[in-house]
Amino acid sequence: MVAAAAALVIGVVGYAVAPAIQQLLATERGVTTLPMQDIAQSQTSNGVTVKLDRAYADVNRIIVAYTIQVPAGFDNSTSGIDGKITLNDAQGSTFPVIEGQGVNGDTPRTIAGLVSFDAESLAPETSRLDLRLKFPDVRAKALQQGASDLTAGAFVFNFILPVGPGRTVTVNKSAIANGVSVTLDRMVVTQSETRMYMTFPASAGIGDSDWYADVHVSGAGWDSRHLPAGFSGEMTLGSMFTNRSGEHITTFSGDYRSRHGEWTITVDALSAVDTKAPSNGSGQPKQARVAGPWTFTVSLP
């Protein structure tokens, strides 16, 4: 799975641990208002302490927030937000990582992390999950030249989460722009985000999984591109990735459940960055873009 976040904040300095998690939650639209469950489990190994602070789940995604503190003499660890983290249910099914982000805390050598996992494999009626979160190891670079880097773990946490429901809206509409057809298959609306599932052909010799759709959604008096009033700084507005079935997904963070009436879904462009081929002569990977727009209108009672 390849995910592209609309904005990513990593390594912002200046918050104590608990406020750092609050600050981190605020960097993604709508997450601070979610009914996250306090987990408060911690483990220590080889001088490294990992604390699973809180978590949330609905049928679109699962979110975990944690802190990692390393001993003196080492730089902060980016474990977890680097994608080297796994989440499984009691049956062993794996929830793929969508994205991760983190901030540094005032507490020495501590980082707070926030990782989202794809939960679309859940049955619509799922109301509870028994979960197992694993950091295969935690790594940190030694600050002193010539000193050995640190490796600790594994760290494993078992916990239970309630699962919020979702509303699936079947669309199954196609539009054509610049000779390219895009199909909006369906939408899934939950408290944490709204997802658009789309299909369209790959081109330019770049594989299907490296393409994503740049989309915005609007309605009477609202637009997904608008930031909350009074907010300043960077904010993650959503993600773009390809699921295991080859569908292209664009997500919109925040609670859209109360936005009834006519929605306009606009695919502004299709873009790709080739992650499998060597970079071109300029040192950059091969890229492609197909301009839209492709426009769909959906009514939500």
N, C-alpha and C positions, 0 to 999 in steps of 0.2 A: 504494500500500500504506500502510495506517495501522497503526502499531504502538503498543501501550501496554505499557510495562515495569512490572513489579510494583514496582520501586524504581529510581530513577535518581539517580546521584551525579555532580554536575558542579561543578568549581571548589573542591575541597577542597585546602587549602594545606599544604605542609610536608614534601615528600619530594624527595630528589634524583632525577635522571632515571630511572636504572635501577630504584631502589627504588620510584619513582612508578609505573612500569609494573607492578611486582609488586603494589603496593598496589591498583592499578586492577584487575588480574586477580582479586584477592581479593574485590572487591566483587560478583562474580557467582559464584554457587555452582558449584563443580566446575571452574572454568576453570584454577585454578592447577595442577591435576593433569593437564591435557591435554598430549599430546606436541607442543607447539608447535615449529615450525621456526624457527631463527634465520635471518633474512633480512639484516639489517645493511646495508641500502643507504641512502645519504643523497644529497641534492641540495641545492644552495644557489642561490638566485636573489634578486636585489635585497635582499640582507642577511638573507633568511629561509632557514633550514635545516630541511628535512623529512627525518626518518629513519624508514624502515620497519624496525621492530625485529624483529618476529616475527609468525608467522601459523599458522593451523590450518584444516583442512578435513575435513568428513565430509559424508555425503549429506543432512544436514539443514541445515547452515550452514557459512559460512566466517567466520573471525574474524581481524581484523588489529589489531596494536598498533603505535603509532607515536608519535613526538614531533615537535613544531613549536617552533622557537626563533625569535623575532623580534628585530630590533635594538632598541637603547636608544631610548626615546622613544615606545614603543608598548605598548599593553595586550596581554595574551596573546590568541592567536587561538583561536577555536572552530571553525575550518575542519575539516571531516571529521566531527566529532560533530554538526554542524548538518545533516547529510544531504547536503551538497554534495560528494559523493565518488562515484566510479563504479568498479565492478569488472566486468571482462569476461574471457571465456575466449578462446582462440586463434581460435575461430570467430566471435567478436564478440557472443556471447550475453551479456546483462547479468544480473547477480545483484542483485536489489533489496535496498536497505538495510532492515534490520529495526529497528536501534536503534544509538545511539552514546552513549558516556559518557566523561568525562575528569576528570583531576586536574591541578592545578598542581604544578610541581616546584620544588625549592630552587634549581636552576640558574636564573639570572635570565631572565625572559620566556619560559619554557618550559612547555608543556603536554604531557601524555601522553594519548593518545586510544585508545579501544577501540571498534571498529565491527564489528557482525555483519551478514552478508549472507545472504539466503535462497538455499539451494542445492537446493531440492526438485526443480528442473528436471533435475538430474543423473540419468543412467541408473544403476540400482542397481549395475551392475558397474564403474562408474567407479573407477579406482584412482589416477589422477594428473591434475593440472590444470596447464596453462600459463595464467598469469593476468597481467592488466594492471590495475594500480590507478592511478587518476588523481585528483589534486586539481586541478580546473579552475583554481583560483587559491587563494591564501591571503590573507586579509584581516585587518587589525588596526587598531584605533582609535588615533589619535594621542592621547597623554596631554596635550599642550599645547593649550589652547583656541585654535581658529583654524588649527592646523596641519593639513596634509593627511593623510588616512588612508593606510595602506599596502596595496598590492596587489602580489602576486608570483606567479610561476608562469606556466604550469601545471607541475605536478610529476607525473611518470609513472614507475612502477616495474613492471618485468617480472620475474616469479619463478615458480617451480614448486613445487607442493605435493602430497604424497601425500594421498589421500582415504580417510578411514576408512569402513568399511561400516556399514550399518544393517539393522535387522530390522523388517520391516513386518508388522503384525498386523491382519488384516481383522476388523472388528467388525460393522458394518452392523446396529446395533441402534437402536431408537427408544424414547423415553419421552415421556410427556405430563404436564405440570404447568401448572395455571392455564390450561388450554385451549390451550397452546402445545406443539407437538411439536419435540423436538430429536433429531437423529440423529447418533450417533457412528459415523462411517464407518470410520476406521482409526486406528492408532497407528504411529508410526515411532520406534524406539529406537536411538540412537547413543551414542557415548561422551560427547558434549558435552551432549546434551539428549534429552528425550522429547517428541514432539509428538502432540497430539490433533487430528484433523481432524473438524469438525462442520458440519452444516447446520441452519439454522432460519430461520423467516420473520422479516423485518424488520417493524416496526410503528411506530406513533406518528408517521408521516410522516417518519421518519428513514431515510436510505438504507442499504442492506444493508452497505456497506463501513464504516459508522460503528458497527456493532454488534460486540460481542465477548462471549465467554463467560468468566465467572469460575469457574474449575474448581480442584478439588484432587483429589489421588490418594492413596490409602492402601492399606496391606497389613498383613501380620502384623508388628507392631513398628515400622512406619515410616509417615510422613505427609509429603507434599510441603511442607506449611506449616511444618515444623520447621526451624530454623536449625542449622548445625553446632555441636556442643558447644564452648563457650568463646568463640564469636564475639560481638562487640559492635559495634554500628554498623548502617549500612544495607547491605542485600545485595539484588541483583537475583535473584529466584527464577525468573523466566521472562518471557515476553512474550505478548501477544495481538494478532493482526493478521488481516487478510483477504488471501488470496492472489489471484493473477490469475484463478483459476477461480471466485472468489466463495465459496470454502470458508473457514470461520472456524477459525483455528488458535490453540490455546493451548499454550505450550511450558513445559517444566519443566527448568531448567538442572541439570546434574549427570549422573552416570553411573548409570542405573537398570538396566543390562544384567544385573546379578546378582540382581535382585529377582524371583525366580520365585514361582509360586503364584498365588493369587487377588488381583487388583487390584480396588479399588472406585474408580470414577471418578465424582465428584459434581460436577455443574454446579450451583453455588449460586445463580447469577442470570445473566440476560442484561442487559447494559447498553449504552447508546449515548450518544454526544455528537455532536451534529450539527455537522460541520465545514464544511458547505456553505451553511447559512442564516445570516443576521445574528443577532446575539445578541438575547435577549429584553429586556424593559424593565429588568431588573436588571443588565444588562451581561454576563450569563452566556449561553453558548450553550444551545440547547434540549437537554435531556437526558431520558432515559427509562430505566426499569428494570423488568424482569419477574422476580419472585421464583420460585425453584425450591422444592425441589431436583428435578433430574433425575438419576437414579442408574443406573449401568451396572456390571455385574460381568464381568470378563474374566479368563480363566485363562492364565497364561504359564508353560509348562513349563520 
